Amino acid sequence: MEGVLQTLFLGLPVFLGHFGVALLMLGIGVVLYLLITPVNEYRLIKEGNTSAALTLGAAMLGISISLGAALAGSVNLWDIVIWGSVAILLQLAVFFLVDRVLSDLAHRIRADEMSAALILASTKLSIALLNAAAIGY
């Protein structure tokens, strides 16, 4: 039992540091997403827009999946920061990529068009899984 407590005592600060940095990066990623995309999902969600909730939720999951891979493979905090930043940038780029394929994506999300929201959410999660696999190589 003493060995377990000693391991906890030694490992807990590292765990809290890595988890805290990943959580901070998730927050930064979500805020950047809300600021950069032309759709204010947060406001639309308050108004009951399901498409906005789906796309923002997928953005959060996409960033979290990639950050999770960075966290799992990290040797230090800089690994999380560097690979987490790459993950966030890729997730931000997905909105604009899908907007190029589907015309006027922002308007479609505002209009609560579920088909546009589903393809955007699916693309975000697909890119996140590929990104996570590449980070965890």
N, C-alpha and C positions, 0 to 999 in steps of 0.2 A: 504494500500500500504506500509505503514511504517513497518508493521509486516512482510511482504514478504521480504522486503529489509534486515531487521534484521536477518531473518532466513537464507537468502542467505549469508550475511556477516559472520554469525556464522558457517554455514555448508560448505562453499566453501573451507576453508583450509583442512577440513577432507576429502571432496570429492577429492581434488587435491592430497592429500597424498595417499589415497587408490588407486586412479587411476594411479598415478605415480609409485607406488610399483608394481601394476599389470602389467603395461606397461614394466617396467624394467624386471620383471620376464618373460614376453613373449619374450623379446629380448634375455635374458640369455638362455631360453629354446630353441629358434631357433638356437642360436650360438652353444649350446651344441649338438643339433641334427646334425648340419652340421659337427661338429668335430668328433662325435662318430660314426656316420654311415659311412660305407665304400664307400658311393656314395657322390660325391660332386655335389649335386643338383644345387647349385648356378651356378657353371661353366657349367653344362649341360643345364640349362635354357638359359644361354647366347648363347649357340649353337643351341637353338631351340628345345630342347628335351621336348616334351609334358608330357611324363610320369614323368619326374623329377619335372616339374611344378606342376603336380597333387599331387605327394607325398609330396612335400614341403608345398604346400598349405594346404593339409589335416593335416600335422603336426602342422602348425600354427593354423588352426581352432581347432584342437583337444586340443592344449594347451590353446587356448583362451576360449573354452567352459568350460573347467575345472577351469580355473582361474576366469571366470565369476561367476561360482557357489561359489568359495571361496570368491570372492569379495562381492557377494550378501549376504552371510551368515556371513561375518566377523564382529567381534566386535572391533577388533583392527588390526594394521598392521601385528602383528605376526600371526594372523589367515591366512592372505593372504600368508605370507612367508611360513608357515608350510604346509598348504594344497596345495599351489601352487607348492611347491617342490615335494610333493607326486604326483601331477598331471603330472609334467614334467618328473619325473622318470618313471611313467607308460607309458607315450607317447613314451619315448625313448626305453622302453622295447618292445613295439609293433613291431618295425622294426625287432628286433632279433627274436621275436616269429614267425612272418610271414616268416622270412628267414628260420626258421627251418622247416616250413610246405612246403614252396615252395623252391625248391633248387635254389641256386645261384641268389637270389633276386637282389643283387647289379648289376650283369651282365645284368639281364633282364631289369632293369631300365635304365642302360647305353645304352642298345640296343633299347630303346624306346618301350618296349613291354607293350602296354596299358593294357592288361589283368592282368599282375602282378601289375601294378600301381593302377588299380581300386580296386583290392582286398586289397592291402595295405592301400589305402586311406579309404576304407570302414571300415576296421578293426580299423584304427586310430580313426575315427569318432565314431564308435560304442563304443569303450573303453572310449572315452572322454565323451559320453553321460551317460554311466553307472557311470563313475567316478564323473561326475557333480551331478548326482542324489544321489550318496553316500555321497558326501561332503555336499549337501544341505539337508540331512536327517532331 
